[in-house]
């Protein structure tokens, strides 16, 4: 099979800044949340964190 594989998925076209947050759940598996643009990032570790993707990228 040639590169890139046709069954490979890509995040966006054109590419957009994206943050993926992985959280370990009760079943021992990671759940993924995607954040872009003005989305507020949720953090189990830092529940008082109140930043959006735009705020992080402007820093």
GUFISE-180844 format. One record per residue (C-alpha): residue number from 1; residue in three letters; chain; x, y, z. Coordinates in pm, 1 decimal. Layout:
<atom num="NUM" residu="ALA" chaine="A" x="X" y="Y" z="Z"/>
...
END
This chain:
<atom num="1" residu="UNK" chaine="A" x="0.0" y="0.0" z="0.0"/>
<atom num="2" residu="UNK" chaine="A" x="134.6" y="345.3" z="-92.1"/>
<atom num="3" residu="UNK" chaine="A" x="195.1" y="631.7" z="145.4"/>
<atom num="4" residu="UNK" chaine="A" x="-24.3" y="790.9" z="270.6"/>
<atom num="5" residu="UNK" chaine="A" x="-271.1" y="511.0" z="321.5"/>
<atom num="6" residu="UNK" chaine="A" x="-622.6" y="584.4" z="194.4"/>
<atom num="7" residu="UNK" chaine="A" x="-780.9" y="454.0" z="516.9"/>
<atom num="8" residu="UNK" chaine="A" x="-577.5" y="694.1" z="734.9"/>
<atom num="9" residu="UNK" chaine="A" x="-779.1" y="979.7" z="884.7"/>
<atom num="10" residu="UNK" chaine="A" x="-643.0" y="1330.9" z="909.0"/>
<atom num="11" residu="UNK" chaine="A" x="-747.0" y="1613.1" z="1138.9"/>
<atom num="12" residu="UNK" chaine="A" x="-885.4" y="1885.9" z="920.6"/>
<atom num="13" residu="UNK" chaine="A" x="-806.9" y="2013.9" z="576.3"/>
<atom num="14" residu="UNK" chaine="A" x="-674.3" y="2282.9" z="593.5"/>
<atom num="15" residu="UNK" chaine="A" x="-507.4" y="2210.6" z="924.4"/>
<atom num="16" residu="UNK" chaine="A" x="-650.7" y="2392.0" z="1227.7"/>
<atom num="17" residu="UNK" chaine="A" x="-492.4" y="2421.9" z="1574.7"/>
<atom num="18" residu="UNK" chaine="A" x="-630.9" y="2147.0" z="1794.4"/>
<atom num="19" residu="UNK" chaine="A" x="-569.8" y="2021.9" z="2147.4"/>
<atom num="20" residu="UNK" chaine="A" x="-655.4" y="1666.1" z="2244.4"/>
<atom num="21" residu="UNK" chaine="A" x="-709.1" y="1592.8" z="2615.4"/>
<atom num="22" residu="UNK" chaine="A" x="-692.6" y="1229.6" z="2720.3"/>
<atom num="23" residu="UNK" chaine="A" x="-860.5" y="1125.2" z="3046.4"/>
<atom num="24" residu="UNK" chaine="A" x="-833.1" y="777.0" z="3197.8"/>
<atom num="25" residu="UNK" chaine="A" x="-1184.2" y="647.4" z="3272.6"/>
<atom num="26" residu="UNK" chaine="A" x="-1309.4" y="390.7" z="3526.5"/>
<atom num="27" residu="UNK" chaine="A" x="-1269.0" y="107.0" z="3272.6"/>
<atom num="28" residu="UNK" chaine="A" x="-897.7" y="179.5" z="3235.5"/>
<atom num="29" residu="UNK" chaine="A" x="-940.9" y="326.1" z="2887.8"/>
<atom num="30" residu="UNK" chaine="A" x="-859.5" y="676.0" z="2768.2"/>
<atom num="31" residu="UNK" chaine="A" x="-1142.5" y="903.9" z="2661.0"/>
<atom num="32" residu="UNK" chaine="A" x="-1047.2" y="1180.1" z="2417.1"/>
<atom num="33" residu="UNK" chaine="A" x="-1184.2" y="1534.7" z="2406.0"/>
<atom num="34" residu="UNK" chaine="A" x="-1101.8" y="1774.8" z="2120.8"/>
<atom num="35" residu="UNK" chaine="A" x="-1077.4" y="2149.5" z="2167.0"/>
<atom num="36" residu="UNK" chaine="A" x="-1050.8" y="2421.0" z="1901.3"/>
<atom num="37" residu="UNK" chaine="A" x="-1096.6" y="2796.5" z="1869.8"/>
<atom num="38" residu="UNK" chaine="A" x="-1305.7" y="2943.9" z="2150.4"/>
<atom num="39" residu="UNK" chaine="A" x="-1370.9" y="2604.1" z="2315.5"/>
<atom num="40" residu="UNK" chaine="A" x="-1302.8" y="2608.0" z="2689.9"/>
<atom num="41" residu="UNK" chaine="A" x="-1059.0" y="2337.1" z="2792.9"/>
<atom num="42" residu="UNK" chaine="A" x="-1191.0" y="2108.4" z="3065.9"/>
<atom num="43" residu="UNK" chaine="A" x="-937.2" y="1956.2" z="3302.0"/>
<atom num="44" residu="UNK" chaine="A" x="-1000.2" y="1696.2" z="3570.6"/>
<atom num="45" residu="UNK" chaine="A" x="-657.5" y="1772.1" z="3717.0"/>
<atom num="46" residu="UNK" chaine="A" x="-707.2" y="2151.2" z="3712.6"/>
<atom num="47" residu="UNK" chaine="A" x="-1085.1" y="2208.6" z="3749.2"/>
<atom num="48" residu="UNK" chaine="A" x="-1041.0" y="2586.3" z="3798.9"/>
<atom num="49" residu="UNK" chaine="A" x="-850.8" y="2621.7" z="3472.0"/>
<atom num="50" residu="UNK" chaine="A" x="-1052.0" y="2854.7" z="3250.5"/>
<atom num="51" residu="UNK" chaine="A" x="-864.5" y="2891.4" z="2923.8"/>
<atom num="52" residu="UNK" chaine="A" x="-983.4" y="2865.9" z="2567.7"/>
<atom num="53" residu="UNK" chaine="A" x="-778.6" y="2736.5" z="2277.7"/>
<atom num="54" residu="UNK" chaine="A" x="-753.6" y="3092.4" z="2139.2"/>
<atom num="55" residu="UNK" chaine="A" x="-611.2" y="3217.1" z="2471.1"/>
<atom num="56" residu="UNK" chaine="A" x="-348.8" y="2943.1" z="2477.5"/>
<atom num="57" residu="UNK" chaine="A" x="-240.9" y="3004.4" z="2118.6"/>
<atom num="58" residu="UNK" chaine="A" x="-209.7" y="3380.4" z="2176.7"/>
<atom num="59" residu="UNK" chaine="A" x="29.0" y="3325.7" z="2471.6"/>
END
